[in-house]
Amino acid sequence: MRYMGGKSRIRNEIVSLIERERESNVNTFVSLFCGSCSVESKVNIPNKILNDNHYYLIEMWKGLQNGRILPDIITDEEYYYIKEHKDEDPCLTGFVGFGCSFGGKWFGGVAHNKKGDNYCARANRSVMKDLKGLKTAQFTCLDYRDIKIPDRSIVYCDPPYAKTTSYTTGDFNSEEFWEYMRKISKKNIVLISEQNAPEDFECIWEKPFTRTLDVNKDNQFKVTEKVFKFKG
């Protein structure tokens, strides 16, 4: 499923990195900002705790775990009705708000192209494929600092980028985030996807690519995806 800021294009590299950094006796994987779960669905670790503070997104994943069937077609009229009546069906809202929107931006406009591709059906196939690796995951919708992380877990964090994206509950405080990363790194293996990090974090992987911001395909920008780890 398309998701703004998602890692679908580089998930194989990140999953390989997680497997490489994981110690042999680590059996719990924690993702504090799971989003579309493109990485999380492929991580081969028995116990998964997956969190995101986007209510409708987590309701979608919980609904799918419980056998919910999502549609292959959403009309423009249905799209905008769901946008204005989000709480009628939170599971469907989570799916449509991201999966049927251009670039995976939360209700950022109906996804269309000149070829007439069915983005809804494509998103449905994508989430059902990813669900295979998420059926027993524990999904939570909390602030990332409120997740109870078992000691000696491997923790993956893909937070909102500093100065570019707001957190669901307001502006994201990057300074508080990095301080919390230092704290949980004392008892866990913590890997952070970001573009930049404080000096006491080292970059252990990076890859440049181009992103398209909206339906105007000229509105593109280049980024270098990096993964950091606390030096301490």
Secondary structure, DSSP 8 states (H G I E B T S, - for coil): ---TT--TTTHHHHHHHHHHH--TT--EEEESS-TT-TTGGG---SEEEEE-S-HHHHHHHHHHHTT----S---HHHHHHHHH-GGG-HHHHHHHHHHTBGGG-TT-SB---TT---HHHHHHHHHHHHHTTTTT-EEE-S-GGG----TT-EEEE----TTT--BTTB---HHHHHHHHHHHTTTSEEEEEES---TTEEEEEEEEEEEE-SS-TT-EEEEEEEEEEE--
